[in-house]
Amino acid sequence: MINIVLLEPEIPQNTGNIARTCACTEVALHLIHPLGFSIDEKQVRRAGLDYWSDLDLTEYSNLKDFLSKVDKGSIFAASTKAQRIYSEVNYPEDVYFIFGKESAGLPEELIKDLGDQSIRIPMGKKSRSLNLSNSVAIITYEALRQRDFPDLKTQGSLHRLRWDS
């Protein structure tokens, strides 16, 4: 299973968007406290629309709590500081992609400790970082692509017209 992990997220709209992405792709979401908001806040709920009831959500009291419950070999740290590009990795069946808070990213100790399990999204030299919800979507869809999008609707349908077969 693909798992998205947010370490101490700060912006409610990002977390709401990520929750929607997770629900639409049948990916689990893990939130590591402290959060910079309440998940009951209007902004989080609005960004996630009506997908919250479809979300597989787990919360942890802190990073140590999360790390004690997950196999370290299945964790991939997403960071602008990582050396490997996210698309160069073949991800295991059970994978946890951990993303840091918007203002600071992940602790460098975690990135270094995970070594080759630290990944980055290429960006221009003058860029500091992508939006957190965009980064989650990019990496989530790469992992899904590697699995050939299991159990996801692969053909769109028109509302008024029909595709010719």
C-alpha positions as semicolon CSV with decimal commas, in nm:
position;residue;x (nm);y (nm);z (nm)
1;M;0,000;0,000;0,000
2;I;0,109;0,355;-0,071
3;N;0,114;0,584;0,233
4;I;0,159;0,960;0,245
5;V;0,303;1,094;0,571
6;L;0,297;1,463;0,664
7;L;0,532;1,569;0,941
8;E;0,387;1,863;1,132
9;P;0,198;2,024;0,841
10;E;0,127;2,394;0,891
11;I;-0,111;2,505;0,615
12;P;-0,465;2,367;0,637
13;Q;-0,541;2,408;0,266
14;N;-0,238;2,195;0,171
15;T;-0,345;1,917;0,403
16;G;-0,701;1,935;0,270
17;N;-0,577;1,910;-0,089
18;I;-0,351;1,619;0,004
19;A;-0,639;1,444;0,181
20;R;-0,844;1,475;-0,138
21;T;-0,558;1,335;-0,349
22;C;-0,519;1,044;-0,108
23;A;-0,892;0,966;-0,106
24;C;-0,915;0,984;-0,487
25;T;-0,616;0,753;-0,534
26;E;-0,699;0,515;-0,247
27;V;-0,374;0,603;-0,070
28;A;-0,349;0,625;0,310
29;L;-0,271;0,955;0,483
30;H;-0,068;0,976;0,805
31;L;-0,044;1,298;1,004
32;I;0,234;1,350;1,257
33;H;0,159;1,602;1,533
34;P;0,186;1,877;1,624
35;L;-0,026;2,015;1,341
36;G;-0,040;2,387;1,271
37;F;-0,422;2,368;1,270
38;S;-0,711;2,142;1,366
39;I;-0,828;1,896;1,101
40;D;-1,178;2,009;1,193
41;E;-1,103;2,361;1,065
42;K;-1,317;2,493;0,784
43;Q;-1,018;2,549;0,546
44;V;-0,904;2,186;0,574
45;R;-1,252;2,047;0,521
46;R;-1,324;2,281;0,230
47;A;-1,000;2,189;0,050
48;G;-1,072;1,817;0,096
49;L;-1,433;1,869;-0,010
50;D;-1,653;1,571;0,063
51;Y;-1,372;1,316;0,044
52;W;-1,290;1,305;0,417
53;S;-1,525;1,011;0,477
54;D;-1,336;0,808;0,212
55;L;-0,995;0,880;0,362
56;D;-0,779;0,620;0,536
57;L;-0,632;0,848;0,805
58;T;-0,389;0,769;1,089
59;E;-0,245;1,020;1,335
60;Y;0,073;1,003;1,548
61;S;0,172;1,207;1,849
62;N;0,521;1,282;1,712
63;L;0,792;1,158;1,473
64;K;0,930;0,910;1,726
65;D;0,583;0,754;1,761
66;F;0,556;0,716;1,382
67;L;0,906;0,569;1,343
68;S;0,837;0,314;1,618
69;K;0,538;0,177;1,425
70;V;0,673;0,160;1,069
71;D;0,952;-0,046;0,909
72;K;1,235;0,199;0,834
73;G;1,309;0,014;0,509
74;S;0,972;0,121;0,369
75;I;1,014;0,495;0,437
76;F;1,118;0,738;0,162
77;A;1,194;1,097;0,263
78;A;1,087;1,359;0,010
79;S;1,319;1,658;0,033
80;T;1,480;1,922;-0,185
81;K;1,806;1,825;-0,008
82;A;1,802;1,461;-0,126
83;Q;2,042;1,335;-0,392
84;R;1,821;1,082;-0,577
85;I;1,543;1,184;-0,814
86;Y;1,204;1,034;-0,725
87;S;1,155;0,874;-1,069
88;E;1,483;0,677;-1,046
89;V;1,352;0,455;-0,765
90;N;1,146;0,137;-0,787
91;Y;0,925;0,160;-0,481
92;P;0,832;-0,142;-0,267
93;E;0,471;-0,258;-0,242
94;D;0,437;-0,109;0,106
95;V;0,587;0,238;0,098
96;Y;0,567;0,545;0,320
97;F;0,653;0,880;0,159
98;I;0,727;1,131;0,433
99;F;0,708;1,505;0,366
100;G;0,816;1,782;0,603
101;K;0,634;2,091;0,716
102;E;0,602;2,377;0,472
103;S;0,836;2,620;0,651
104;A;1,127;2,386;0,724
105;G;1,093;2,054;0,541
106;L;1,221;1,736;0,704
107;P;1,495;1,724;0,968
108;E;1,833;1,680;0,797
109;E;1,914;1,396;1,037
110;L;1,622;1,194;0,900
111;I;1,719;1,267;0,538
112;K;2,080;1,162;0,599
113;D;1,976;0,857;0,802
114;L;1,752;0,734;0,519
115;G;2,031;0,795;0,263
116;D;1,928;0,635;-0,069
117;Q;1,569;0,635;0,054
118;S;1,570;1,015;0,035
119;I;1,425;1,147;-0,290
120;R;1,371;1,483;-0,458
121;I;1,174;1,638;-0,741
122;P;1,397;1,825;-0,990
123;M;1,347;2,203;-1,002
124;G;1,512;2,511;-1,145
125;K;1,829;2,635;-0,975
126;K;1,659;2,949;-0,844
127;S;1,366;2,757;-0,693
128;R;1,344;2,682;-0,322
129;S;1,061;2,428;-0,326
130;L;0,733;2,324;-0,483
131;N;0,402;2,351;-0,302
132;L;0,360;2,059;-0,061
133;S;0,033;1,934;-0,211
134;N;0,184;1,941;-0,562
135;S;0,489;1,746;-0,443
136;V;0,268;1,483;-0,281
137;A;0,066;1,446;-0,603
138;I;0,378;1,408;-0,821
139;I;0,532;1,135;-0,606
140;T;0,200;0,959;-0,541
141;Y;0,129;0,930;-0,912
142;E;0,480;0,801;-0,984
143;A;0,428;0,519;-0,733
144;L;0,083;0,448;-0,881
145;R;0,227;0,452;-1,235
146;Q;0,486;0,192;-1,132
147;R;0,196;-0,030;-1,020
148;D;-0,004;0,037;-1,339
149;F;-0,269;0,232;-1,145
150;P;-0,425;-0,064;-0,960
151;D;-0,798;-0,045;-0,889
152;L;-0,824;0,309;-1,025
153;K;-1,062;0,411;-1,302
154;T;-0,838;0,432;-1,607
155;Q;-1,087;0,559;-1,868
156;G;-1,279;0,881;-1,839
157;S;-1,645;0,910;-1,924
158;L;-1,825;1,198;-2,088
159;H;-2,140;1,343;-1,933
160;R;-2,349;1,417;-2,242
161;L;-2,165;1,231;-2,519
162;R;-2,016;0,885;-2,560
163;W;-1,668;0,778;-2,663
164;D;-1,672;0,582;-2,988
165;S;-1,535;0,235;-2,926
